[in-house]
Amino acid sequence: MSRAPLQALQAFVIAARHGNLTRAAQALHLTVSALSHQLKNLEERLSRRLFERGPRGVSLTVEGQRL
């Protein structure tokens, strides 16, 4: 497996800390769509689901907590 892009890992950390994609996107100066795409690409690259997405934000899965 090749290394994940540094930007995607940074996006993962910020989204995990905020628990909310809108606030995380603002912190990273991205649109929510751009952030969501980065996270989805990271999940696909790792073949792991890292976040549970809900109407009130995101939370880490067990795999996400391990990362």
Buried (B, 14 or more C-beta within 10 A) or exposed (E): EEEBEEEBBEBBEBBBEBBBBEBBBBBBEBEBEEBBBBBEBBBEBBEBBBBEEEEEBBEBBEBBEEB
